């Protein structure tokens, strides 16, 4: 007895077909992402090329539109260190930094060029007599720069400028008013032009006189001017020759 014919049905594996679809979708997504990244890399490379050209030109006087990569940054906020500077362009910031460095260099140069000098009595030399006046022989105690120097017991000015001139004398004379003056000597065609710049007068007691007299002031001097401290109308004046009580000098003001 024969068995009835049976029709065999072949079933496709649905799981395998779905896996192929997933792999295909992943491949397409990877290709799309790669294309986007490639485009962004190309754009970034172009921006860096433009930035290099901009920096090489380095002419800040010519106004140029900001580069695409810095446009929004220049219009809004520029990050420097830990602080934000609103509405500040990169070019202005660079100019400001260069100006700050120049200011620091200028300040340093001004400090190194400033000149001063302080004189104290030369104890090994006797007091000088000029007519009825007494002149103290000076020695250099402190000096900086080359604008101020000593010549013939006078301060010689080497540059047109404003100067702080000062002088103090400790007097040991009894009973008489004592004092000194600081005068400027200028050489002119007719000879020497004398001008009193500063003056100091002190009344002295009858006994145990030890009074100091100090004067100072800002004056405008020219190259070649000479300054001298003179105890006028007092021949053989009695003064202290210690450097902490009797001194004479000038400071150039810049």
Buried (B, 14 or more C-beta within 10 A) or exposed (E): EEEEEEEEEEEEEEEEEEEEEEEEEEEEEEEEEEEEEEEEEEEEEEBEEBBEEBEEEEEEEEEEEBBEBBEEBBEEBBEEEEEEBEEBBBBBBEEEEEEEEEEEEEEEEEEEBBBBBBBBBBEEEEBEEEEEBBBBBBBBBEBBBEBBBBEEBBBBBBBEBEBBBBBBBBBBBEEBEBBBBBBBBBEEEEEEEEEEBBBBEBEBEEEEBEBBBEBBEEBEBEEEBBBBBBBBBBEEBBBBBEBEBBBBBBBBEE
